[in-house]
Amino acid sequence: MSFTAIAYIIALIMAGVLLFGAVYFVIMLTDLECDYINPIDLANNLNTYVMPEMAAQLVLFVVFLLMGEWATMLLNLPLTAWNVAKVVNNRQFYDATEVFRTLSRHKRENFVKVGFYLLCFFYYLYSMIMTLVNESTADYHATSAH
């Protein structure tokens, strides 16, 4: 099994975890909207996971960049750039005092992330399968030639 196949397997697992995290964020924001949770608890809960999510996305981007998987790297570029811009502008964390005013923007952002991670999950699954099939086909042709 090649490094590319292993990278896609790990990316598939990470995309599943990130997808779960984005759904969790949407659920928590909806709970705030329905007044099931207070803004301080929401900010404390979600801010714990903001930087690990961004770091995981950056790691995926860098790994695919270094591997020369240009299409996959370009797929990850928009969200990575968005995350970097948020960190540079110091807007990455949820502010308990402003969360009600920015609730619709946060919900929309996390719905987009759910869609993005869902797309990535199936893209990584497809890429992993294609990489494994191409490797096994190449191995078959190499052993058949002898």
Buried (B, 14 or more C-beta within 10 A) or exposed (E): EEEBBEBBBBBBEBBBBBBEBBBBBBEBBBBBEEEEBEBEBBBEBBBEBBEEBBEBBBBBBEBBBEBEBEEBBEBBEEBBEBBBEBBEEEEBEBEBEEBEEEBEEBBEBBBBBBEBBBEBBEBBBEBBEEBBEEBEEEEEEEEEEE
